[in-house]
């Protein structure tokens, strides 16, 4: 319902601007031209932001976070082996597989040769998915650490 109302409101604003741009008074026309100019500027600025973020991602924006997770899991490996609990060992193997999957995904994202437009769109989707997976990995690692400390 909210989505519908938002679309309806946005459509009304666009229709009003187009109407004023072509059929409005001189004052309304100038206001519409000014708004269209600001929207174009916003679009260009957003495109530049996406390009910059894409470049940061390719330059290794997530590399430091992945290195920290890798070091954390390496440190946990000894504690997991000392515990001798098969359930904890299974959880640890799951976390290392998850980390390896994220590392592999990061490398394929850097090496992909897509068109610039689809690459930027995919980067935003991949970026949010990567962040979700990284947060999930960190939370699950923290749970494993807590289990090891409670033993």
C-alpha positions in Angstrom: 0.0 0.0 0.0 2.8 2.4 0.9 4.7 1.4 -2.2 1.6 2.2 -4.3 1.1 5.6 -2.6 4.7 6.5 -3.2 4.5 5.6 -6.9 1.3 7.5 -7.2 2.8 10.6 -5.5 6.0 10.4 -7.6 4.0 10.1 -10.8 1.8 13.1 -9.9 4.9 15.2 -9.2 6.5 14.2 -12.5 3.3 14.9 -14.4 2.9 18.3 -12.8 6.5 19.2 -13.6 6.1 18.1 -17.3 2.8 20.0 -17.5 4.3 23.2 -16.0 7.4 22.8 -18.3 5.4 22.8 -21.5 2.1 24.5 -20.6 2.7 26.5 -17.5 3.2 30.2 -17.0 6.7 31.6 -17.5 7.3 31.4 -13.8 6.2 27.8 -13.6 8.3 27.0 -16.7 11.4 28.4 -15.1 10.8 26.5 -11.9 10.3 23.3 -13.8 13.5 23.9 -15.8 15.4 24.5 -12.5 14.1 21.3 -11.0 14.9 19.3 -14.1 18.5 20.7 -14.0 18.9 19.7 -10.4 17.6 16.2 -11.1 20.1 15.8 -14.0 22.9 17.1 -11.7 21.8 14.6 -9.1 21.9 11.8 -11.6 25.4 12.7 -12.7 26.6 12.9 -9.1 25.1 9.5 -8.3 26.8 8.0 -11.4 30.1 9.4 -10.3 29.6 8.1 -6.8 28.9 4.6 -8.2 32.0 4.7 -10.3 34.2 5.7 -7.3 32.7 2.9 -5.1 33.3 0.4 -7.9 36.9 1.5 -8.1 37.3 1.3 -4.3 35.9 -2.2 -4.4 38.3 -3.2 -7.2 41.2 -1.6 -5.2 40.5 -3.9 -2.3 38.0 -2.1 0.0 37.0 -5.4 1.6 40.4 -7.0 1.6 41.3 -5.7 5.1 38.0 -7.1 6.6 38.5 -10.5 4.9 42.1 -10.6 6.2 40.9 -9.9 9.8 38.3 -12.7 9.5 41.0 -15.0 8.2 43.3 -14.2 11.1 40.5 -14.7 13.6 39.6 -18.1 12.1 43.3 -19.2 12.1 43.5 -18.2 15.8 40.3 -20.2 16.5 41.6 -23.3 14.8 43.9 -24.3 17.7 41.1 -23.9 20.2 38.7 -25.9 18.1 41.2 -28.7 17.8 41.9 -28.7 21.5 38.2 -28.9 22.4 37.8 -32.2 20.6 34.1 -31.5 20.2 32.9 -32.8 16.8 30.0 -30.2 16.8 32.3 -27.3 17.3 34.7 -28.7 14.7 31.8 -28.9 12.2 30.8 -25.3 12.9 34.4 -24.2 12.4 34.7 -26.0 9.1 31.4 -24.4 8.0 32.8 -21.0 8.9 36.0 -21.6 7.0 34.1 -22.7 3.9 31.9 -19.6 4.2 35.1 -17.4 4.4 36.6 -19.2 1.4 33.4 -18.6 -0.6 33.5 -14.9 0.2 37.2 -14.7 -0.8 36.5 -16.5 -4.1 33.5 -14.2 -4.7 35.7 -11.2 -4.1 38.3 -12.4 -6.6 35.8 -13.1 -9.3 34.2 -9.7 -8.8 37.5 -8.0 -9.4 38.3 -10.1 -12.5 34.9 -9.9 -14.2 34.8 -8.1 -17.5 31.2 -6.8 -17.7 29.9 -3.7 -19.5 30.4 -0.6 -17.3 26.7 -0.1 -16.7 25.8 -3.6 -15.6 29.1 -3.8 -13.6 28.0 -0.8 -11.5 24.5 -2.2 -11.0 25.9 -5.6 -10.0 28.4 -4.0 -7.8 25.8 -2.4 -5.6 23.8 -5.7 -5.4 27.0 -7.6 -4.7 28.2 -5.1 -2.3 25.1 -5.4 -0.1 25.1 -9.2 -0.4 28.8 -9.3 0.5 28.2 -7.1 3.5 25.4 -9.3 4.7 27.5 -12.4 4.3 30.4 -10.8 6.1 28.3 -9.7 9.0 26.8 -13.2 9.2 30.2 -14.7 9.2 31.4 -12.5 12.0 28.3 -13.2 14.1 28.7 -16.9 13.7 32.4 -16.7 14.5 31.5 -14.8 17.6 29.0 -17.5 18.6 31.7 -20.1 18.1 34.2 -18.2 20.2 31.6 -17.9 23.0 31.0 -21.6 22.9 34.7 -22.3 23.2 35.1 -19.9 26.1 32.2 -21.5 28.0 33.9 -24.9 27.9 
